Every structure is written in C-alpha cells, then in structure tokens.
Amino acid sequence: MRGKFITFEGIDGAGKSSHIAGVCAFLAARGLQVVNTREPGGTPLGEKLRDLLLNEPMHLETEALLMFAARSEHLAMVIEPALARGDWVVCDRFTDATYAYQGGGRGLDRHKFADLERWVHGHLQPDLTLLFDLPFSVARERIALQTRELDRFEQERADFHERVRLAYLERAAAAPQRIKVINADRTLDEIKNSVEETVLSIC
C-alpha cells in the first residue's frame, strides 16, 4: 500500500517546526514507518542548494528554479521511493512554500510557477498540508528570540511576510480538502491537539 505524504507550511516564526517531530512520533506510535525530511534540502544536493538559497542573494527566477531543482531531486531520491515502500513522508515545506514565498512574497509570475509545478510533480500533491497561521506581529516576536543567525528570508521586511501569509491563505482557500489551516496563535498543547486530530483524518 502506498504511503501518505504530509507537509507542514507557514510563515517564518509560525512554530510549525516545533510540531514536526511530534507528528512523526505520533505516526510511529501507530506502527507506521515515517520519513522526516525538509525543503529546500532533503538530499545531499538539496542541502547544498539550500545553503545557497537561504544565504546568497539571487534573481527571483533563479531562486524559483533552484527551489524546484532541489525539489525534483528530493522527489526522485527520497519522497517517491518512500511512498512507494509504503512509508509516510513528513516534510517541512513543499511547493506551497514556493507559491507563498516566491509567488506572494517576491512576485514570481503565477503562470511560470504553475508550469514548474506541473513539470516537477504534476502527478503528485501532498495528501495533507498543515498550514500554521498567525499574524506576522506575533511571528516577528518569536523570530526576535532566535539565537542563531537569521537567513535572508527571515530578515525580510514585514510587508514581505504579510504577502507570504496572504498567499498561503489564498492557496489554502483554493485547495481546502488538502490544506488545513491551523491556528498557531495558541498554546503548544492546543496546537498539538489540533494537529493530531487533523492527521488522524487521513490515517
């Protein structure tokens, strides 16, 4: 039996990363084999591209092409083989992030985005996407608490992050069966309960 593909999305500071390990453990406790991965990255080549994408200034279309190049490698080497084995894949960001960041945040032409999405994975979409949503004013406070050096996306101005959030919500409205919006402006336990209840809907 083919596995299931779950993705986590949200603006920087939304707190999605805090819940990914919990979902992996939740699924493993149900006897499922789980692959935990991320984008950009997930493969040796993808991780090299991730370093470039998060740290090196570049033209918008170069950025989008590198995102999809890393994704193509990720799909071929990790995601699709895992799903074919019957494993469940839990991925920190996928193509919805490109729609939001490169499309909403940076203004990538939507037709070019759609062409790349069809080319790289027109045959595959996540079975479930958890979109962690909260106002950027709250996310910004969380980002300010980070002790590590911020990447170039996290360092963007507030209006960029607001556009990213609106694009995420637009994408969710267009695919409500797949993308479930999680109110991330709550306690960790409240969010955890919502996440697990949502994940159970596809188990």
C-alpha positions in Angstrom: 0.0 0.0 0.0 1.3 3.4 -1.0 2.3 5.7 1.9 0.9 9.1 2.7 2.6 12.5 2.2 2.1 15.2 4.9 3.6 18.7 4.6 4.0 21.5 7.1 3.8 25.1 6.0 3.6 28.6 7.4 5.4 31.9 7.6 8.7 32.1 9.4 8.0 32.1 13.2 4.7 30.3 12.9 6.1 27.5 15.0 5.5 24.6 12.6 8.9 23.1 13.2 8.1 22.6 16.9 5.4 20.1 15.9 7.0 18.1 13.2 8.9 15.7 15.5 5.7 15.2 17.5 3.7 14.2 14.4 6.5 11.8 13.4 6.4 10.2 16.8 2.6 10.1 16.8 2.6 8.3 13.5 5.4 5.9 14.5 3.4 5.0 17.6 0.6 3.8 15.3 3.1 1.4 13.7 3.9 3.4 10.6 7.3 3.9 9.0 8.0 7.6 8.9 10.5 9.6 6.8 11.1 13.1 8.2 12.6 15.5 5.7 12.6 19.1 4.6 12.7 21.6 1.8 14.8 23.0 0.4 17.1 20.1 1.2 16.4 16.5 2.0 19.2 15.2 -0.2 23.0 15.9 -0.3 22.5 18.0 -3.5 19.4 19.6 -2.0 21.2 20.6 1.2 23.9 22.4 -0.9 21.2 24.2 -2.8 19.5 25.1 0.5 22.7 26.8 1.7 22.7 28.9 -1.5 19.0 29.7 -1.4 19.0 30.8 2.3 22.2 32.8 2.2 23.1 34.1 -1.3 21.2 37.0 -3.0 19.9 36.0 -6.5 17.5 36.9 -9.2 13.9 35.9 -8.4 13.6 33.4 -11.3 16.9 31.8 -10.4 15.6 31.4 -6.9 12.4 29.7 -8.1 14.3 27.4 -10.5 16.7 26.3 -7.8 13.8 25.6 -5.4 12.2 23.4 -8.0 15.6 21.8 -8.9 16.1 20.8 -5.3 12.5 19.6 -5.2 13.0 17.4 -8.3 16.0 15.7 -6.7 14.1 15.4 -3.4 11.1 13.7 -5.1 13.3 11.3 -7.1 15.7 10.3 -4.3 13.6 10.4 -1.1 9.9 11.2 -1.3 8.6 9.0 -4.1 10.7 5.9 -3.1 9.5 6.2 0.4 5.8 6.5 -0.6 6.3 3.5 -2.9 7.6 1.5 0.0 4.5 2.3 2.0 6.3 4.8 4.3 4.7 8.0 5.4 6.6 11.2 4.5 6.5 14.2 6.8 8.1 17.2 5.1 8.9 20.7 6.4 7.7 22.8 3.4 7.0 21.8 -0.2 5.6 23.6 -3.2 3.0 25.7 -1.3 6.1 27.5 0.2 7.3 28.4 -3.3 3.8 29.7 -4.1 3.8 31.8 -1.0 7.4 33.0 -0.8 8.5 33.3 -4.4 5.0 34.0 -5.7 3.3 36.0 -3.0 6.4 37.5 -1.3 8.6 38.1 -4.4 6.1 38.4 -7.2 7.0 35.4 -9.3 4.7 35.2 -12.3 1.9 32.7 -11.4 1.9 31.1 -14.8 5.7 30.4 -14.6 5.1 28.9 -11.1 2.3 26.7 -12.4 4.4 25.5 -15.3 7.2 24.5 -12.9 4.8 22.8 -10.6 3.3 20.7 -13.4 6.7 19.8 -14.8 8.3 18.7 -11.5 5.3 17.0 -9.8 2.2 17.3 -11.8 1.4 13.7 -10.8 1.8 14.3 -7.1 0.4 16.5 -4.4 0.6 16.0 -0.6 -2.2 14.0 0.9 -2.4 16.6 3.7 -0.9 20.0 4.3 -0.9 21.7 7.7 -0.7 25.4 7.3 0.3 27.1 10.6 -1.2 30.5 10.5 -0.8 33.5 12.8 -0.3 37.3 12.5 3.2 38.3 11.5 3.3 40.6 14.5 3.3 37.5 16.7 5.7 35.6 14.4 8.1 38.6 14.4 8.3 38.4 18.2 9.2 34.7 18.0 11.8 35.3 15.3 13.4 38.0 17.6 14.0 35.3 20.2 16.2 33.3 17.8 19.8 33.0 19.0 21.1 31.8 15.6 21.9 34.0 12.6 18.7 34.6 10.6 18.6 33.6 6.9 17.8 36.1 4.2 14.1 35.2 4.1 13.7 35.7 7.9 15.5 39.1 7.5 12.9 40.4 5.0 10.7 43.3 5.9 7.3 42.9 7.5 5.4 43.7 4.2 7.1 40.7 2.6 6.0 38.3 5.3 2.4 39.8 5.1 2.3 39.0 1.4 3.6 35.5 2.1 0.9 34.9 4.7 -1.8 36.2 2.3 -0.6 33.9 -0.5 -0.6 30.9 1.8 -4.2 31.6 2.8 -5.1 32.1 -0.9 -3.6 28.7 -1.7 -5.5 27.1 1.2 -8.8 28.6 0.0 -8.2 27.1 -3.4 -7.5 23.6 -2.0 -9.5 23.2 1.2 -9.6 19.4 1.0 -5.8 19.2 1.2 -4.7 22.3 3.1 -5.9 22.6 6.7 -5.3 25.9 8.4 -4.0 25.5 12.0 -4.4 28.5 14.3 -0.8 28.8 15.5 -1.6 31.7 17.9 -2.4 29.3 20.8 -0.7 27.2 23.4 1.6 24.3 22.3 -0.8 21.8 23.7 -3.8 23.3 21.9 -2.0 23.3 18.6 -0.7 19.7 19.2 -4.3 18.5 19.8 -5.5 20.2 16.6 -2.6 18.8 14.6 -3.1 15.2 15.8 -6.8 15.4 15.2 -6.2 16.6 11.6 -3.6 13.9 10.9 -5.9 11.2 12.2 -8.4 12.2 9.5 -6.1 10.6 6.8 -4.9 7.6 8.9 
